[in-house]
Amino acid sequence: MQAPTRSRVKNQQNCAASDTITITSILDLPINFLNDTASVCRYQTTTLSAIGDYAAYLWNNGATTASITINQAGFYSLTVTNAGGCSATDTIRVQELTCIEGIFIPSAFTPNRDGLNDTFKPIVYANLESYEFMIFSRWGELIFSSKTPSIGWDGTVKGKAMPVGNFVWKCVYKEVGGEEMRKGGNGVLVR
């Protein structure tokens, strides 16, 4: 605890007054609650999070949560308020990384419902104008088709689990501003 501080003031009519105030504590401002830098790949997202717990959060995009998910490089700032009512702002620079781009199709999948590799679908690192993914049996019969990149084949046909084995896939897509591309190949269903 600090000693009392006495202040004396005069107004325009030369009247004087004084008062005493005792400062019992000095509250610290929040500091270093964001990392200096982060990175994000084009077509992907990353999460920015405050370091530590605070009473209130306000990001420069208007979010009021401790974390935000972003998909673009740039500068992001966060103003936090601690339990003592003190506020401060910190900034993080998000850099864009050169990452994988295009569409990649795996060679196998395991639809055993363990939450890992349960569907067969392309991995998309692009903004698409159009998309169609098809799966064919060994005999050329169309057994699955999707026009939504996030929906993959679960290894069933008409609700029945397909046996272990090979299948053929075909993907026709067009990236924004690009030409239509056609890819095809073989895959393996493993149980």
C-alpha positions in Angstrom: 0.0 0.0 0.0 1.3 3.4 -0.9 1.3 6.5 1.2 -1.7 8.9 0.8 -1.3 11.6 -1.9 -2.6 15.0 -1.1 -3.7 17.3 -4.0 -4.5 21.0 -3.8 -6.4 22.9 -6.5 -7.7 26.5 -7.1 -10.5 27.6 -9.3 -10.8 30.9 -11.3 -12.1 32.8 -8.3 -8.9 31.8 -6.3 -10.9 29.5 -4.1 -8.7 26.6 -2.9 -9.6 23.1 -1.9 -7.8 19.8 -1.3 -8.4 16.2 -1.0 -6.5 13.0 -0.2 -6.5 9.7 -2.1 -4.9 6.5 -1.1 -3.9 4.1 -3.9 -4.2 0.6 -2.6 -3.0 -1.3 -5.7 -2.0 -0.8 -9.3 -3.6 -3.3 -11.7 -1.5 -4.7 -14.5 -2.7 -4.4 -18.1 -3.1 -7.7 -20.0 0.0 -8.3 -22.2 1.3 -10.9 -24.7 -2.0 -12.7 -25.0 -1.6 -13.4 -28.7 1.3 -15.2 -30.5 3.4 -12.9 -32.8 2.6 -14.8 -36.0 0.6 -17.7 -37.4 0.1 -19.1 -40.9 -2.7 -20.4 -43.1 -2.8 -22.2 -46.4 -5.0 -20.9 -49.2 -8.3 -22.9 -49.2 -7.8 -23.9 -45.5 -8.5 -22.4 -42.1 -6.6 -21.9 -38.9 -7.7 -21.0 -35.4 -6.4 -18.0 -33.5 -6.7 -18.2 -29.7 -6.0 -15.9 -26.8 -3.4 -17.0 -24.4 -4.9 -17.0 -20.9 -8.4 -16.5 -19.6 -10.1 -13.0 -19.6 -13.5 -11.6 -18.7 -14.2 -10.2 -22.2 -12.8 -10.6 -25.8 -13.3 -8.4 -28.9 -11.6 -9.3 -32.2 -11.2 -6.7 -35.0 -13.8 -8.8 -37.0 -16.4 -8.3 -34.2 -16.2 -11.8 -32.7 -16.4 -11.9 -28.8 -15.0 -15.3 -28.2 -11.5 -16.4 -27.0 -10.8 -18.0 -30.4 -11.7 -17.3 -34.0 -11.3 -19.4 -37.2 -9.9 -17.5 -40.1 -9.1 -18.4 -43.8 -7.1 -15.4 -44.9 -3.7 -14.0 -44.2 -3.4 -10.5 -42.7 -3.3 -8.8 -39.3 -5.8 -9.7 -36.6 -6.2 -7.8 -33.3 -7.8 -8.7 -30.1 -8.8 -6.5 -27.2 -9.2 -8.3 -23.9 -10.5 -7.1 -20.6 -9.3 -8.8 -17.4 -11.3 -9.4 -14.2 -10.0 -6.1 -12.8 -11.6 -4.2 -15.7 -8.3 -3.4 -17.4 -8.3 -3.6 -21.2 -5.5 -4.0 -23.7 -5.1 -4.8 -27.4 -2.6 -7.2 -29.0 -2.1 -8.0 -32.7 -1.1 -11.2 -34.6 0.3 -11.4 -38.2 -1.1 -14.3 -40.2 1.1 -15.3 -43.1 -0.1 -17.3 -46.2 1.9 -20.5 -46.7 2.5 -22.1 -50.1 0.7 -25.3 -49.7 -0.7 -28.2 -51.7 -3.2 -27.1 -54.3 -5.6 -29.1 -56.5 -7.4 -32.3 -56.0 -5.8 -35.5 -54.6 -7.5 -38.9 -54.5 -6.3 -41.5 -52.0 -5.6 -45.1 -53.0 -7.6 -46.9 -50.4 -10.0 -46.5 -47.5 -11.3 -48.5 -44.5 -15.0 -48.0 -43.9 -15.1 -49.8 -40.5 -16.8 -46.9 -38.7 -13.8 -46.1 -36.4 -13.9 -42.4 -37.4 -10.7 -42.7 -39.4 -10.6 -43.0 -43.2 -14.3 -44.2 -43.3 -15.2 -42.6 -46.6 -13.5 -42.5 -50.0 -13.4 -39.0 -51.5 -11.0 -36.6 -53.0 -9.1 -34.2 -50.8 -9.8 -30.7 -52.3 -7.3 -27.8 -52.0 -9.1 -25.5 -54.4 -12.1 -23.3 -55.0 -14.3 -25.2 -57.4 -16.9 -24.0 -59.9 -18.1 -27.6 -60.7 -17.4 -31.1 -59.3 -18.6 -34.6 -59.8 -17.0 -37.7 -58.2 -18.1 -41.2 -59.3 -17.3 -44.7 -58.1 -17.7 -47.8 -60.4 -17.7 -51.5 -59.5 -15.1 -53.8 -61.2 -17.7 -54.5 -63.8 -18.3 -50.8 -64.7 -21.5 -50.3 -62.8 -22.0 -46.8 -61.2 -22.3 -47.4 -57.5 -21.8 -43.9 -56.1 -21.9 -40.4 -57.3 -21.6 -37.0 -55.6 -21.5 -33.4 -56.7 -20.5 -32.2 -53.2 -16.7 -32.5 -52.4 -17.4 -33.1 -48.7 -19.6 -36.2 -49.3 -17.7 -39.4 -50.0 -18.5 -43.1 -50.5 -19.0 -45.1 -47.3 -18.4 -48.5 -48.9 -22.0 -49.5 -49.2 -24.3 -50.0 -52.2 -28.1 -49.7 -51.5 -27.4 -50.0 -47.8 -25.3 -53.2 -48.1 -21.6 -53.2 -47.2 -19.4 -54.0 -50.2 -16.7 -56.7 -49.9 -13.0 -56.0 -49.8 -11.7 -55.3 -53.2 -10.8 -52.9 -56.0 -13.1 -50.3 -57.6 -12.7 -47.6 -60.2 -13.2 -43.9 -59.6 -13.6 -40.9 -61.9 -13.5 -37.2 -60.9 -14.6 -34.3 -63.2 -14.0 -30.8 -61.8 -13.3 -27.2 -62.7 -11.4 -24.8 -60.5 -12.5 -21.2 -60.4 -11.1 -19.6 -63.6 -9.6 -22.9 -64.8 -10.3 -25.5 -67.3 -12.4 -28.7 -66.8 -10.2 -31.5 -65.5 -10.8 -35.2 -65.6 -9.0 -37.7 -63.4 -9.6 -41.4 -63.0 -8.0 -44.3 -61.2 -8.3 -47.4 -59.0 -9.0 -47.6 -55.3 -9.1 -50.4 -52.8 -11.7 -51.0 -50.1 -10.1 -52.5 -47.0 -12.0 -53.8 -44.0 
